[in-house]
Amino acid sequence: MAKTPNCNNREIVRMFLSSVSKAIALVSKSPTIQLFRPASTGKDLFRQFYDDEANFGKSELRPKKRPGRSWTEDELRLKSSADLHKL
């Protein structure tokens, strides 16, 4: 049969629960918790991931003519497997 806890154990449990509840109260009031909440809600939630509407329809900022040239099939056939994986 299980023993009923004596007064010392009950007092320890009471103090533990009291300290845990105080810690939870402090954490819930902490300003650092505010950092983890979303900055916007509703329609604006995903707007941060899209480009500005002023840029819609414009070409990319980087030039389309990039320096260098493409590898030819013959050049690629001469490369080792390790070199091809680096490309």
C-alpha positions as CSV (number, residue, x, y, z in Angstrom):
1,M,0.0,0.0,0.0
2,A,1.1,3.5,-0.7
3,K,2.0,5.7,2.2
4,T,0.3,9.0,2.6
5,P,2.8,11.9,2.4
6,N,3.7,13.4,5.7
7,C,3.6,17.2,6.3
8,N,7.2,17.7,5.1
9,N,6.4,16.2,1.7
10,R,3.2,18.2,1.4
11,E,5.0,21.4,2.3
12,I,7.7,20.7,-0.3
13,V,5.0,20.0,-3.0
14,R,3.2,23.2,-2.0
15,M,6.4,25.3,-2.2
16,F,7.3,23.7,-5.6
17,L,3.9,24.4,-7.1
18,S,4.0,28.0,-5.7
19,S,7.4,28.6,-7.3
20,V,6.3,27.1,-10.6
21,S,3.2,29.3,-10.7
22,K,5.3,32.4,-10.0
23,A,7.7,31.5,-12.8
24,I,4.9,31.0,-15.2
25,A,3.4,34.4,-14.3
26,L,6.8,36.0,-14.8
27,V,7.3,34.4,-18.2
28,S,3.9,35.3,-19.4
29,K,4.6,39.0,-18.6
30,S,8.1,38.9,-20.1
31,P,8.6,41.2,-23.2
32,T,10.7,38.6,-24.9
33,I,7.6,36.5,-25.5
34,Q,6.3,39.3,-27.7
35,L,9.1,38.6,-30.1
36,F,7.7,35.3,-31.1
37,R,4.2,36.5,-32.0
38,P,3.5,37.3,-35.7
39,A,4.0,41.0,-36.6
40,S,0.9,41.0,-38.8
41,T,-2.3,39.1,-39.1
42,G,-5.0,38.4,-41.7
43,K,-4.3,39.5,-45.3
44,D,-1.0,41.1,-44.4
45,L,0.4,37.9,-42.9
46,F,2.0,36.7,-46.1
47,R,2.6,40.1,-47.7
48,Q,6.1,40.2,-46.2
49,F,7.1,37.3,-48.5
50,Y,6.0,39.0,-51.7
51,D,7.9,41.6,-53.8
52,D,6.7,45.2,-53.6
53,E,3.7,45.9,-56.0
54,A,5.7,48.6,-57.7
55,N,8.1,46.0,-59.0
56,F,5.4,43.8,-60.5
57,G,6.0,43.1,-64.2
58,K,9.6,44.4,-64.2
59,S,12.5,42.3,-65.2
60,E,14.9,41.1,-62.6
61,L,17.5,43.5,-61.2
62,R,20.4,41.4,-62.4
63,P,21.3,41.6,-66.1
64,K,20.1,38.8,-68.4
65,K,23.5,38.7,-70.2
66,R,25.6,37.0,-67.6
67,P,29.4,36.7,-68.1
68,G,30.9,33.5,-69.4
69,R,29.4,30.9,-71.6
70,S,27.7,27.5,-71.3
71,W,29.7,24.3,-71.3
72,T,29.5,22.3,-74.5
73,E,28.7,18.6,-74.5
74,D,32.2,17.7,-75.5
75,E,33.7,19.7,-72.7
76,L,31.4,18.1,-70.2
77,R,32.3,14.6,-71.4
78,L,36.0,15.3,-70.6
79,K,35.2,16.3,-67.0
80,S,35.5,13.8,-64.1
81,S,32.5,12.8,-62.1
82,A,33.7,14.8,-59.1
83,D,34.1,17.9,-61.3
84,L,30.6,17.5,-62.7
85,H,29.2,17.3,-59.2
86,K,30.9,20.6,-58.3
87,L,29.2,22.3,-61.2
